[in-house]
Amino acid sequence: MNFTLENRTKIVFGPSTISSLASLVAPDERVLLLFGGGSIKQNGVHDAVMRGLADRFVVEFGGIEPNPEYGTILRAADLARREGITFILGVGGGSVIDAAKFLASVVTIRHGDAWDALVRGDEVPAPLDIGAILTLPATGSESNAVSVISRSERGLKLPFRNEATRPRFAILDPLTMKSLPRRQLENGVVDAVTHVLEQYMTVRVNAPVQYGFSETLLEVLFDWGPRLVEEDSDEARENVMWAANQALNGLIGAGVPQDWSTHMIGHALTALHGIDHARSLSVVMPHLMRHRLEAKQAMLARYGRRVWRIDEPDERKAAQAAIARTETFFRRMNCPVTFSDLPGITVDPEKVIHHLVVAGQLPLGEAGDIGAEDVRAVLQAAGA
């Protein structure tokens, strides 16, 4: 293994930890408070945030979409420049925090098209610092360097990475989850599960620490995920919130191959059809696993035996059983596993492939061996 691992984000975890804002944000910061549809003003989170930011200059910008739009972020950037903002605080789920990270870079790009500059990977002037208050566990965005942004007029949804936008701190207060709709909780669990599987279900290497950690995270999510949506339990909220963070903060992916094919295909489906992010993943992943059975049989069998406790000596049968268990879990979380589970959605595989080509994402897979014909076959198997 060869890797460099750094994560500067300070995690403040536990009930009623929003009050720690007072010690995390300097008194002289000019803060842009970024949030989504306004639920934080109904569930008490906004009030707690404003108490934590007492006596600081604060400007609010709401309306960040579930798949944050580039145009919306440009409007937030204009506001930030006018008000001389020095710090961005994202309060919400992964979409809001993704928007905060992307905004931190956009604010400092004053000439040309910021989107094109970031797609090219141009050097960005020092982004603004950001902080995160997580209200929906799913993406791990609160302590990683990745953001995923949509540009609907171009039919695009793309991931961006900038280490300098990793949040300075993240407050994870499980109590903020109490008012979340069941569908958002289900989506969050499925997204987190997929994050783990895409770093674990790859070409096998000598990484027992990473594999063992991944298996534990999957066990926690498979156990506590259903309990999160079926019970009103502080323990479930805490365990899922922490597991979702650990799923994509860099630890389990350090030094191992990663296969983000499910996510890239899912991003295309969301951009083209508006499918919930997690629900695009739950449709794609089981069919992609079956399509890649020959290449990933050993890891699928290990996953089945160690995580699902499948007692099957035949490797191929164990792998197939593991895929079936995964599919069953997605159904238990009320997420679709075929396109027929999504009424009114008609998927054209060629349009999905075109999105991936325009985004420069083909071929996919840790070995770069998933091409257009593979994507087409997976989507057709899912009912496209």
C-alpha positions as CSV (number, residue, x, y, z in Angstrom):
1,M,0.0,0.0,0.0
2,N,1.0,3.6,-0.7
3,F,-1.1,6.5,0.5
4,T,-1.1,9.9,2.2
5,L,-4.0,10.5,4.6
6,E,-4.9,13.8,6.0
7,N,-8.2,15.1,7.4
8,R,-8.1,18.5,9.1
9,T,-11.8,18.5,10.0
10,K,-12.5,18.8,13.7
11,I,-15.5,16.7,14.5
12,V,-17.8,17.8,17.4
13,F,-20.2,14.9,17.9
14,G,-23.2,14.5,20.3
15,P,-26.5,15.9,21.4
16,S,-26.8,19.7,21.7
17,T,-23.4,20.4,20.3
18,I,-24.5,23.3,18.1
19,S,-23.7,25.6,21.1
20,S,-20.0,24.9,20.5
21,L,-20.2,27.3,17.5
22,A,-19.3,30.1,19.8
23,S,-15.8,28.6,20.3
24,L,-15.4,27.4,16.7
25,V,-16.1,30.6,14.8
26,A,-14.0,33.7,15.6
27,P,-15.9,36.8,16.7
28,D,-14.6,38.9,13.8
29,E,-15.7,36.5,11.0
30,R,-18.3,37.7,8.5
31,V,-20.4,34.6,8.2
32,L,-22.6,33.4,5.3
33,L,-25.2,31.0,6.6
34,L,-26.1,28.6,3.9
35,F,-29.1,26.3,4.1
36,G,-31.7,24.4,2.1
37,G,-35.5,24.6,2.0
38,G,-36.0,26.2,5.4
39,S,-36.7,23.3,7.7
40,I,-34.0,24.5,10.0
41,K,-36.3,27.4,10.8
42,Q,-39.0,25.1,11.9
43,N,-37.2,22.5,13.9
44,G,-35.1,24.8,16.2
45,V,-31.8,24.3,14.5
46,H,-31.7,27.8,13.1
47,D,-32.4,29.3,16.5
48,A,-29.6,27.2,18.0
49,V,-27.2,28.3,15.2
50,M,-27.9,32.0,15.7
51,R,-27.4,31.7,19.5
52,G,-24.0,30.1,18.7
53,L,-23.2,32.9,16.3
54,A,-24.3,35.7,18.7
55,D,-22.6,39.1,18.1
56,R,-21.1,38.0,14.8
57,F,-22.0,39.4,11.4
58,V,-24.3,36.9,9.7
59,V,-25.9,37.0,6.3
60,E,-28.3,34.2,5.3
61,F,-28.8,32.4,2.0
62,G,-31.4,29.7,1.7
63,G,-32.9,27.7,-1.1
64,I,-30.0,25.3,-1.8
65,E,-31.5,22.4,-3.9
66,P,-31.3,18.7,-3.0
67,N,-29.0,18.5,-6.0
68,P,-27.3,21.9,-5.7
69,E,-27.4,24.0,-8.8
70,Y,-24.5,26.0,-10.1
71,G,-26.7,29.0,-10.9
72,T,-27.9,29.1,-7.3
73,I,-24.3,28.9,-6.0
74,L,-23.4,31.8,-8.3
75,R,-26.1,34.0,-6.7
76,A,-24.7,33.0,-3.3
77,A,-21.2,34.0,-4.5
78,D,-22.4,37.4,-5.6
79,L,-24.0,38.0,-2.1
80,A,-20.8,36.8,-0.4
81,R,-18.6,39.2,-2.4
82,R,-21.0,42.1,-1.7
83,E,-21.0,41.5,2.0
84,G,-17.3,40.8,2.4
85,I,-17.9,37.3,3.7
86,T,-14.9,35.6,5.3
87,F,-16.5,32.3,6.4
88,I,-19.2,30.0,5.1
89,L,-21.3,27.9,7.4
90,G,-23.4,25.1,5.7
91,V,-26.3,23.9,7.8
92,G,-28.1,20.8,6.3
93,G,-27.4,17.6,4.6
94,G,-24.8,16.7,2.0
95,S,-26.2,18.9,-0.7
96,V,-25.9,22.1,1.4
97,I,-22.4,21.2,2.5
98,D,-21.4,20.3,-1.0
99,A,-22.7,23.8,-2.1
100,A,-20.8,25.4,0.7
101,K,-17.5,23.8,-0.5
102,F,-18.1,24.6,-4.1
103,L,-19.1,28.2,-3.2
104,A,-15.9,28.6,-1.2
105,S,-14.0,28.2,-4.5
106,V,-16.4,30.1,-6.7
107,V,-16.2,33.2,-4.5
108,T,-12.5,33.6,-5.2
109,I,-12.8,33.1,-9.0
110,R,-13.6,36.6,-10.3
111,H,-13.0,36.2,-14.0
112,G,-14.3,33.7,-16.6
113,D,-16.6,30.8,-16.0
114,A,-15.9,29.2,-12.6
115,W,-17.5,25.9,-13.7
116,D,-15.2,25.5,-16.6
117,A,-12.2,26.5,-14.5
118,L,-13.0,23.9,-11.9
119,V,-13.8,21.2,-14.5
120,R,-10.3,21.8,-15.9
121,G,-8.8,21.6,-12.5
122,D,-7.3,25.1,-12.7
123,E,-5.5,26.3,-9.6
124,V,-8.1,28.2,-7.5
125,P,-7.1,31.2,-5.3
126,A,-7.3,30.3,-1.6
127,P,-11.0,29.3,-1.0
128,L,-12.9,30.7,2.0
129,D,-12.9,28.6,5.1
130,I,-16.1,26.7,5.8
131,G,-17.8,24.9,8.7
132,A,-20.6,22.3,8.6
133,I,-23.5,21.5,10.8
134,L,-24.9,18.2,9.6
135,T,-28.6,17.5,9.8
136,L,-28.9,14.5,7.5
137,P,-26.2,11.8,7.6
138,A,-25.5,10.3,4.2
139,T,-22.7,11.6,2.1
140,G,-19.8,12.3,4.6
141,S,-19.4,15.7,2.9
142,E,-19.0,17.3,6.3
143,S,-15.4,16.0,6.6
144,N,-14.3,15.2,3.0
145,A,-13.0,17.3,0.1
146,V,-15.6,16.4,-2.5
147,S,-18.7,18.3,-3.8
148,V,-21.2,17.2,-6.4
149,I,-22.9,20.0,-8.3
150,S,-25.6,20.1,-11.0
151,R,-25.8,22.3,-14.0
152,S,-29.3,21.6,-15.4
153,E,-29.1,23.7,-18.5
154,R,-26.2,21.5,-19.6
155,G,-27.8,18.3,-18.2
156,L,-24.8,17.7,-16.0
157,K,-24.1,16.6,-12.5
158,L,-20.4,16.3,-11.7
159,P,-18.1,15.7,-8.7
160,F,-15.4,18.1,-7.8
161,R,-12.5,17.7,-5.4
162,N,-10.5,20.4,-3.7
163,E,-8.6,19.6,-0.5
164,A,-8.7,23.2,0.5
165,T,-12.5,23.1,0.8
166,R,-12.5,20.3,3.4
167,P,-14.5,21.8,6.3
168,R,-12.5,23.3,9.2
169,F,-15.0,21.8,11.6
170,A,-18.2,19.7,11.5
171,I,-20.9,19.6,14.2
172,L,-22.7,16.2,14.2
173,D,-25.7,16.6,16.5
174,P,-28.0,13.5,16.2
175,L,-30.9,15.4,17.7
176,T,-31.1,17.5,14.4
177,M,-32.3,14.3,12.7
178,K,-35.5,13.9,14.8
179,S,-37.7,15.8,12.4
180,L,-36.5,14.3,9.2
181,P,-39.0,12.6,6.9
182,R,-38.7,8.8,6.6
183,R,-37.7,9.0,2.9
184,Q,-34.7,11.2,3.6
185,L,-33.5,8.8,6.3
186,E,-33.9,5.8,4.0
187,N,-32.0,7.6,1.3
188,G,-29.2,8.5,3.6
189,V,-28.6,5.0,4.8
190,V,-28.6,3.6,1.2
191,D,-26.1,6.3,0.1
192,A,-23.8,5.5,3.0
193,V,-24.0,1.8,2.3
194,T,-23.1,2.4,-1.4
195,H,-20.1,4.6,-0.4
196,V,-18.7,1.7,1.6
197,L,-19.3,-0.9,-1.0
198,E,-17.6,1.2,-3.8
199,Q,-14.4,1.3,-1.8
200,Y,-14.6,-2.3,-0.6
201,M,-16.0,-4.2,-3.6
202,T,-12.9,-3.8,-5.8
203,V,-9.8,-5.7,-6.8
204,R,-8.5,-7.4,-3.7
205,V,-5.3,-6.1,-2.2
206,N,-3.4,-6.5,1.1
207,A,-5.5,-4.2,3.2
208,P,-7.0,-6.1,6.2
209,V,-7.5,-2.9,8.2
210,Q,-9.5,-1.1,5.5
211,Y,-11.5,-4.2,4.7
212,G,-12.3,-5.0,8.3
213,F,-13.3,-1.4,9.0
214,S,-15.6,-1.5,5.9
215,E,-17.2,-4.7,7.0
216,T,-17.9,-3.3,10.4
217,L,-19.5,-0.1,8.9
218,L,-21.7,-2.3,6.7
219,E,-22.8,-4.4,9.6
220,V,-23.7,-1.2,11.6
221,L,-25.6,0.3,8.6
222,F,-27.4,-3.0,7.9
223,D,-28.4,-3.3,11.5
224,W,-29.1,0.2,12.6
225,G,-30.4,1.6,9.3
226,P,-33.8,-0.1,9.4
227,R,-34.0,0.7,13.1
228,L,-33.4,4.4,12.3
229,V,-36.5,4.5,10.2
230,E,-38.6,2.1,12.2
231,E,-37.8,3.4,15.7
232,D,-37.5,6.8,17.3
233,S,-34.2,5.9,18.9
234,D,-31.3,8.2,19.9
235,E,-29.0,5.2,19.6
236,A,-30.0,4.6,16.0
237,R,-29.5,8.2,15.1
238,E,-26.0,8.3,16.7
239,N,-24.8,5.1,15.1
240,V,-26.0,5.9,11.6
241,M,-24.7,9.4,11.8
242,W,-21.2,8.3,12.8
243,A,-21.1,5.3,10.4
244,A,-22.1,7.6,7.4
245,N,-19.3,10.0,8.3
246,Q,-16.7,7.2,8.5
247,A,-17.9,5.8,5.2
248,L,-16.5,8.7,3.2
249,N,-13.9,10.5,5.2
250,G,-10.9,8.9,3.6
251,L,-10.1,6.1,6.1
252,I,-11.5,3.0,4.4
253,G,-10.4,4.1,1.0
254,A,-6.8,4.8,1.9
255,G,-4.4,2.7,-0.2
256,V,-7.1,0.6,-1.8
257,P,-8.6,0.6,-5.4
258,Q,-12.0,2.3,-5.6
259,D,-14.8,1.8,-8.0
260,W,-17.2,4.7,-8.3
261,S,-19.1,3.4,-11.3
262,T,-22.5,3.1,-9.5
263,H,-22.2,6.8,-8.4
264,M,-21.2,8.1,-11.8
265,I,-24.1,6.3,-13.5
266,G,-26.4,7.4,-10.7
267,H,-25.3,11.0,-11.2
268,A,-26.3,10.8,-14.8
269,L,-29.7,9.3,-14.0
270,T,-30.3,12.1,-11.5
271,A,-29.2,14.8,-13.9
272,L,-31.4,13.4,-16.7
273,H,-34.5,12.2,-14.7
274,G,-34.4,13.9,-11.3
275,I,-34.3,10.6,-9.5
276,D,-33.3,10.9,-5.8
277,H,-29.5,10.3,-5.6
278,A,-29.7,7.3,-3.3
279,R,-32.6,5.7,-5.4
280,S,-30.5,5.9,-8.5
281,L,-27.8,4.0,-6.7
282,S,-30.1,1.3,-5.4
283,V,-31.3,0.6,-8.9
284,V,-27.8,0.5,-10.5
285,M,-25.7,-1.3,-7.8
286,P,-27.2,-4.8,-7.7
287,H,-27.3,-5.0,-11.5
288,L,-23.7,-3.7,-11.8
289,M,-22.6,-6.3,-9.2
290,R,-24.2,-9.1,-11.3
291,H,-22.6,-7.8,-14.5
292,R,-19.2,-7.7,-12.8
293,L,-19.6,-11.1,-11.0
294,E,-16.7,-12.7,-12.8
295,A,-14.3,-9.9,-11.9
296,K,-15.5,-9.4,-8.3
297,Q,-16.6,-12.9,-7.3
298,A,-14.0,-13.3,-4.6
299,M,-14.8,-10.0,-2.8
300,L,-18.5,-10.5,-3.2
301,A,-18.2,-13.9,-1.6
302,R,-16.1,-12.5,1.2
303,Y,-18.7,-9.7,1.7
304,G,-21.5,-12.3,1.8
305,R,-19.7,-14.5,4.3
306,R,-18.3,-11.8,6.6
307,V,-21.1,-9.3,6.6
308,W,-24.3,-11.3,5.8
309,R,-23.0,-14.5,7.5
310,I,-23.8,-16.5,4.4
311,D,-22.8,-20.1,5.1
312,E,-22.0,-21.2,1.5
313,P,-18.7,-22.9,0.6
314,D,-19.1,-22.4,-3.1
315,E,-17.6,-19.0,-3.9
316,R,-19.9,-18.2,-6.8
317,K,-23.1,-19.1,-4.9
318,A,-21.9,-17.1,-1.9
319,A,-21.3,-14.1,-4.2
320,Q,-24.7,-14.4,-5.8
321,A,-26.4,-14.7,-2.4
322,A,-24.6,-11.5,-1.3
323,I,-26.0,-9.6,-4.2
324,A,-29.5,-10.9,-3.4
325,R,-29.2,-9.8,0.2
326,T,-28.0,-6.3,-0.8
327,E,-31.0,-6.0,-3.1
328,T,-33.4,-7.2,-0.4
329,F,-31.9,-4.6,2.0
330,F,-32.5,-1.8,-0.5
331,R,-36.1,-2.9,-0.8
332,R,-36.4,-3.0,3.0
333,M,-35.3,0.7,2.9
334,N,-38.1,1.3,0.4
335,C,-35.7,2.1,-2.4
336,P,-36.2,0.8,-5.9
337,V,-34.0,-1.9,-7.5
338,T,-35.4,-1.7,-11.0
339,F,-36.7,1.2,-13.2
340,S,-40.1,-0.3,-13.1
341,D,-40.1,0.6,-9.4
342,L,-40.0,4.3,-10.5
343,P,-43.3,5.1,-12.2
344,G,-43.2,7.6,-15.0
345,I,-39.4,7.2,-15.5
346,T,-38.3,6.0,-19.0
347,V,-34.5,5.7,-19.2
348,D,-32.6,5.8,-22.5
349,P,-29.3,4.1,-22.0
350,E,-27.8,6.1,-24.8
351,K,-28.5,9.4,-23.1
352,V,-26.9,8.1,-19.9
353,I,-23.8,7.0,-21.8
354,H,-23.7,10.5,-23.5
355,H,-23.7,12.2,-20.1
356,L,-20.8,10.0,-19.0
357,V,-18.9,10.7,-22.2
358,V,-19.4,14.5,-22.0
359,A,-18.3,14.4,-18.3
360,G,-15.1,12.5,-19.4
361,Q,-16.0,9.6,-17.0
362,L,-15.7,6.6,-19.4
363,P,-14.3,4.1,-19.0
364,L,-15.4,3.5,-15.4
365,G,-14.2,1.1,-12.7
366,E,-11.0,0.7,-10.7
367,A,-9.3,-0.9,-13.7
368,G,-10.9,1.3,-16.3
369,D,-12.6,-1.7,-17.9
370,I,-16.3,-0.6,-17.7
371,G,-17.2,0.9,-21.1
372,A,-20.3,2.1,-22.8
373,E,-21.4,-1.4,-23.7
374,D,-21.2,-2.4,-20.0
375,V,-23.2,0.6,-18.9
376,R,-25.8,-0.2,-21.6
377,A,-26.1,-3.8,-20.4
378,V,-26.4,-2.8,-16.7
379,L,-29.2,-0.3,-17.5
380,Q,-31.0,-2.8,-19.7
381,A,-30.8,-5.4,-16.9
382,A,-32.4,-2.8,-14.6
383,G,-35.3,-2.4,-17.0
384,A,-34.2,0.5,-19.2
